[in-house]
Amino acid sequence: MMLDLVAYGAFFLTIALTYAVICLGLNVQWGQTGLFNVGIAGFVAVGAYTSAILTTPATADRFGGFDLPIIVGWIGGGLATAFVTFLLGALTLRLRSDYLAIATFGAAVVIQLCMLNLVPLTGGPFGIGFIPRPFGALAGNALAFGLANFAVIAVLVLVVYLVLERLVRSPWGRVLRAIREDETAARGLGKNPVRYRLEAFAIGGFVMGLGGAAQAHFIGFIAPDNYLPILTFQVWAMLIVGGSGNMRGAILGAVLVWGIWAVSGSVVSSVFPADQQARAAALQIVLIGVALCAVLLIRPRGILGEVRIVSRHLLRDARPKASAKERPDHA
């Protein structure tokens, strides 16, 4: 029993951390730059399908079957998503935030239709199966398999976190926040807001695609139903609960909201009969909404709010300097 609980906990944390990667990508776009992206589900799907096509074995009824290593599929999924977000951003980032939201939602709808109708490429409504899993040879041992997968995704989250932390603490990251807070002032200082926003949008898209690719390989099967607009709602809830603008908050929010989602799903499924699962799913969304409202009432900036000063040099300069009388005399 104890080993089964540990194996389930490893699987739970593995899926939660794949959402954490996606949430980190949204944090670059919204938390750091203020880009309102409501097409997350579509961008995650691009990464997942690209990686699946690159890494699955050859089949007679579907294009692909390149049987490449998993790491190649993950990088390919991230690059494909970055390319899609770059093209979309080049067309829409000069618009206001509400128009950007409409454009990203429309892009997600188009991607959803492509998943359903490009059957020779995506498998249509039946999706793509037999996606290789990391350490698939350990699948017979649930505990070892779960712990190995958890170790892989933990390393991935750590690498993505460290890279993004370095970026947001760099001059490039400070320009992003300056544009978010006052675009006119940033433009007056010689910064090009469109170029910086496009870079942030593409980098965030790469991270989202990477997270979608990793999630597809840990689950082993993808279909259009996996990438409905509810996925966008989940990721946004994760970022808001954890703390927009804070990388650690994005990770914490992903784990917490996924935990609420999993527990509430088990509870409502046990309460409602099989013929009322649609009502159960609606109640599950309501529970997430209630949790989101509670967090916003208690912590309006999220559990871990944004750190306003992110440079150690600024922190050093902000410390009060000792006067001549207060300095120790070493003479």
URMO-V526817 format. One record per residue. N is the residue number from 1. RES is the residue in three letters. SS is DSSP state (2 for helix, 1 for strand, 0 for the rest). PSI is psi as a letter, one per 40 degrees, with the letter a starting at -180 (999 if undefined). OMEGA is omega in radians with two decimals (999 if undefined). Layout:
BEGIN
N/RES/SS/PSI/OMEGA + N/RES/SS/PSI/OMEGA
END
This chain:
BEGIN
1/MET/0/d/-3.14 + 2/MET/2/d/3.13 + 3/LEU/2/d/3.10 + 4/ASP/2/d/3.12 + 5/LEU/2/d/3.11 + 6/VAL/2/d/3.12 + 7/ALA/2/d/3.12 + 8/TYR/2/d/3.11 + 9/GLY/2/d/3.11 + 10/ALA/2/d/3.11 + 11/PHE/2/d/3.13 + 12/PHE/2/d/-3.12 + 13/LEU/2/d/3.11 + 14/THR/2/d/3.12 + 15/ILE/2/d/3.13 + 16/ALA/2/d/-3.11 + 17/LEU/2/d/3.00 + 18/THR/2/d/3.04 + 19/TYR/2/d/3.11 + 20/ALA/2/d/3.09 + 21/VAL/2/d/3.12 + 22/ILE/2/d/-3.13 + 23/CYS/2/d/3.07 + 24/LEU/2/d/3.07 + 25/GLY/2/d/3.09 + 26/LEU/2/d/-3.14 + 27/ASN/2/d/3.06 + 28/VAL/2/d/-3.07 + 29/GLN/2/d/-3.06 + 30/TRP/2/d/-3.04 + 31/GLY/2/d/-3.09 + 32/GLN/2/d/-2.98 + 33/THR/0/e/-3.14 + 34/GLY/0/f/3.13 + 35/LEU/0/h/-3.03 + 36/PHE/0/g/-3.08 + 37/ASN/0/h/3.08 + 38/VAL/0/f/3.08 + 39/GLY/0/f/-3.05 + 40/ILE/2/d/-3.10 + 41/ALA/2/d/3.14 + 42/GLY/2/d/-3.12 + 43/PHE/2/d/3.06 + 44/VAL/2/d/3.13 + 45/ALA/2/d/3.11 + 46/VAL/2/d/3.12 + 47/GLY/2/d/-3.11 + 48/ALA/2/d/-3.10 + 49/TYR/2/d/3.12 + 50/THR/2/d/3.14 + 51/SER/2/d/3.13 + 52/ALA/2/d/3.14 + 53/ILE/2/d/-3.10 + 54/LEU/2/d/-2.95 + 55/THR/2/e/-3.11 + 56/THR/0/i/3.07 + 57/PRO/0/i/-3.12 + 58/ALA/0/i/3.06 + 59/THR/0/i/-3.08 + 60/ALA/0/d/-3.03 + 61/ASP/0/e/-3.09 + 62/ARG/0/i/3.07 + 63/PHE/0/i/3.11 + 64/GLY/0/b/-3.13 + 65/GLY/0/f/-3.12 + 66/PHE/0/e/3.05 + 67/ASP/0/f/3.14 + 68/LEU/0/i/3.11 + 69/PRO/0/i/-3.08 + 70/ILE/2/d/-3.12 + 71/ILE/2/d/3.09 + 72/VAL/2/d/3.10 + 73/GLY/2/d/3.14 + 74/TRP/2/d/3.13 + 75/ILE/2/d/3.10 + 76/GLY/2/d/3.09 + 77/GLY/2/d/3.11 + 78/GLY/2/d/-3.13 + 79/LEU/2/d/3.12 + 80/ALA/2/d/3.12 + 81/THR/2/d/3.09 + 82/ALA/2/d/3.11 + 83/PHE/2/d/3.13 + 84/VAL/2/d/-3.14 + 85/THR/2/d/3.10 + 86/PHE/2/d/3.12 + 87/LEU/2/d/3.14 + 88/LEU/2/d/3.14 + 89/GLY/2/d/3.13 + 90/ALA/2/d/-3.13 + 91/LEU/2/d/-2.92 + 92/THR/2/e/-3.00 + 93/LEU/0/e/3.04 + 94/ARG/0/e/3.13 + 95/LEU/0/i/3.08 + 96/ARG/0/i/-3.01 + 97/SER/2/d/-3.12 + 98/ASP/2/d/3.09 + 99/TYR/2/d/3.07 + 100/LEU/2/d/3.10 + 101/ALA/2/d/3.12 + 102/ILE/2/d/-3.12 + 103/ALA/2/d/-3.14 + 104/THR/2/d/3.08 + 105/PHE/2/d/3.09 + 106/GLY/2/d/3.09 + 107/ALA/2/d/3.11 + 108/ALA/2/d/3.11 + 109/VAL/2/d/3.11 + 110/VAL/2/d/3.12 + 111/ILE/2/d/3.11 + 112/GLN/2/d/3.12 + 113/LEU/2/d/3.09 + 114/CYS/2/d/3.11 + 115/MET/2/d/-3.09 + 116/LEU/2/d/-2.96 + 117/ASN/2/d/3.11 + 118/LEU/0/g/-3.03 + 119/VAL/2/d/3.13 + 120/PRO/2/e/-3.11 + 121/LEU/2/d/-3.01 + 122/THR/2/e/-3.06 + 123/GLY/0/e/3.10 + 124/GLY/2/a/-3.11 + 125/PRO/2/e/3.14 + 126/PHE/2/e/3.05 + 127/GLY/0/a/-3.11 + 128/ILE/1/h/3.12 + 129/GLY/0/a/3.13 + 130/PHE/0/f/3.06 + 131/ILE/0/h/-3.08 + 132/PRO/0/i/3.14 + 133/ARG/0/i/3.03 + 134/PRO/0/h/-3.13 + 135/PHE/0/f/3.13 + 136/GLY/2/d/3.12 + 137/ALA/2/e/-3.13 + 138/LEU/2/e/-3.04 + 139/ALA/0/d/3.13 + 140/GLY/0/d/3.12 + 141/ASN/0/h/-3.01 + 142/ALA/2/d/-3.11 + 143/LEU/2/d/-3.14 + 144/ALA/2/d/3.13 + 145/PHE/2/d/-3.14 + 146/GLY/2/d/-3.13 + 147/LEU/2/d/3.12 + 148/ALA/2/d/3.11 + 149/ASN/2/d/3.11 + 150/PHE/2/d/3.12 + 151/ALA/2/d/-3.14 + 152/VAL/2/d/-3.09 + 153/ILE/2/d/3.08 + 154/ALA/2/d/3.09 + 155/VAL/2/d/3.13 + 156/LEU/2/d/3.13 + 157/VAL/2/d/3.14 + 158/LEU/2/d/-3.14 + 159/VAL/2/d/3.14 + 160/VAL/2/d/3.14 + 161/TYR/2/d/-3.10 + 162/LEU/2/d/-3.14 + 163/VAL/2/d/-3.11 + 164/LEU/2/d/3.07 + 165/GLU/2/d/3.12 + 166/ARG/2/d/-3.14 + 167/LEU/2/d/-3.06 + 168/VAL/2/d/3.08 + 169/ARG/0/e/3.14 + 170/SER/0/i/3.05 + 171/PRO/2/d/3.10 + 172/TRP/2/d/3.12 + 173/GLY/2/d/3.12 + 174/ARG/2/d/3.06 + 175/VAL/2/d/3.11 + 176/LEU/2/d/-3.13 + 177/ARG/2/d/3.08 + 178/ALA/2/d/3.11 + 179/ILE/2/d/3.12 + 180/ARG/2/d/-3.06 + 181/GLU/2/d/-3.08 + 182/ASP/0/g/-3.09 + 183/GLU/2/d/-3.11 + 184/THR/2/d/3.12 + 185/ALA/2/d/3.12 + 186/ALA/2/d/3.11 + 187/ARG/2/d/3.11 + 188/GLY/2/d/3.10 + 189/LEU/0/e/3.07 + 190/GLY/0/e/3.13 + 191/LYS/0/i/3.13 + 192/ASN/0/h/-3.06 + 193/PRO/2/d/-3.09 + 194/VAL/2/d/-3.12 + 195/ARG/2/d/-3.13 + 196/TYR/2/d/3.11 + 197/ARG/2/d/3.13 + 198/LEU/2/d/3.10 + 199/GLU/2/d/3.14 + 200/ALA/2/d/-3.14 + 201/PHE/2/d/3.14 + 202/ALA/2/d/3.12 + 203/ILE/2/d/3.07 + 204/GLY/2/d/3.08 + 205/GLY/2/d/3.09 + 206/PHE/2/d/-3.12 + 207/VAL/2/d/3.09 + 208/MET/2/d/3.11 + 209/GLY/2/d/3.09 + 210/LEU/2/d/3.10 + 211/GLY/2/d/3.10 + 212/GLY/2/d/3.11 + 213/ALA/2/d/3.13 + 214/ALA/2/d/-3.14 + 215/GLN/2/d/3.13 + 216/ALA/2/d/-3.11 + 217/HIS/2/d/3.10 + 218/PHE/2/d/3.11 + 219/ILE/2/d/3.10 + 220/GLY/0/e/-3.13 + 221/PHE/0/h/3.08 + 222/ILE/1/i/3.11 + 223/ALA/0/i/-3.14 + 224/PRO/2/d/3.14 + 225/ASP/2/e/3.10 + 226/ASN/2/e/-2.97 + 227/TYR/2/f/3.06 + 228/LEU/0/i/-3.13 + 229/PRO/2/e/3.11 + 230/ILE/2/d/3.09 + 231/LEU/2/d/3.09 + 232/THR/2/d/3.11 + 233/PHE/2/d/3.14 + 234/GLN/2/d/-3.07 + 235/VAL/2/d/3.09 + 236/TRP/2/d/3.10 + 237/ALA/2/d/3.12 + 238/MET/2/d/-3.10 + 239/LEU/2/d/-3.11 + 240/ILE/2/d/3.13 + 241/VAL/2/d/-3.11 + 242/GLY/2/d/-3.13 + 243/GLY/0/h/-3.14 + 244/SER/0/h/-3.13 + 245/GLY/0/e/-3.13 + 246/ASN/0/h/-3.10 + 247/MET/2/d/3.09 + 248/ARG/2/d/3.09 + 249/GLY/2/d/3.10 + 250/ALA/2/d/3.12 + 251/ILE/2/d/-3.14 + 252/LEU/2/d/3.13 + 253/GLY/2/d/3.13 + 254/ALA/2/d/-3.13 + 255/VAL/2/d/-3.10 + 256/LEU/2/d/-3.10 + 257/VAL/2/d/3.09 + 258/TRP/2/d/3.07 + 259/GLY/2/d/3.09 + 260/ILE/2/d/-3.13 + 261/TRP/2/d/-3.12 + 262/ALA/2/d/-3.12 + 263/VAL/2/d/3.14 + 264/SER/2/d/3.10 + 265/GLY/2/d/3.11 + 266/SER/2/d/-3.10 + 267/VAL/2/d/-3.07 + 268/VAL/2/d/3.10 + 269/SER/2/d/3.11 + 270/SER/2/d/-3.12 + 271/VAL/2/d/-3.08 + 272/PHE/0/i/3.07 + 273/PRO/0/i/-3.04 + 274/ALA/2/d/-3.09 + 275/ASP/2/e/3.13 + 276/GLN/2/f/-3.11 + 277/GLN/2/d/3.08 + 278/ALA/2/d/3.08 + 279/ARG/2/d/3.10 + 280/ALA/2/d/3.12 + 281/ALA/2/d/3.11 + 282/ALA/2/d/3.11 + 283/LEU/2/d/3.11 + 284/GLN/2/d/3.10 + 285/ILE/2/d/3.11 + 286/VAL/2/d/3.14 + 287/LEU/2/d/3.08 + 288/ILE/2/d/3.11 + 289/GLY/2/d/3.10 + 290/VAL/2/d/3.11 + 291/ALA/2/d/3.13 + 292/LEU/2/d/3.12 + 293/CYS/2/d/-3.14 + 294/ALA/2/d/3.13 + 295/VAL/2/d/-3.11 + 296/LEU/2/d/3.10 + 297/LEU/2/d/-3.09 + 298/ILE/2/d/-3.12 + 299/ARG/0/g/-3.06 + 300/PRO/0/d/3.13 + 301/ARG/0/e/-3.09 + 302/GLY/0/i/-3.11 + 303/ILE/0/d/3.06 + 304/LEU/0/g/-3.10 + 305/GLY/0/i/-3.14 + 306/GLU/0/h/3.06 + 307/VAL/0/h/-3.03 + 308/ARG/0/d/3.12 + 309/ILE/0/h/-3.04 + 310/VAL/0/e/-3.14 + 311/SER/0/h/3.11 + 312/ARG/2/d/3.11 + 313/HIS/2/d/3.09 + 314/LEU/2/d/3.10 + 315/LEU/2/d/3.14 + 316/ARG/2/d/-3.13 + 317/ASP/2/d/-3.09 + 318/ALA/2/e/-3.13 + 319/ARG/0/i/3.11 + 320/PRO/0/h/-3.13 + 321/LYS/0/h/-3.13 + 322/ALA/0/i/3.10 + 323/SER/0/i/-3.10 + 324/ALA/0/d/-3.14 + 325/LYS/0/d/-3.08 + 326/GLU/0/e/-3.11 + 327/ARG/0/h/3.12 + 328/PRO/0/i/-3.14 + 329/ASP/0/h/-3.13 + 330/HIS/0/e/-3.08 + 331/ALA/0/999/999
END
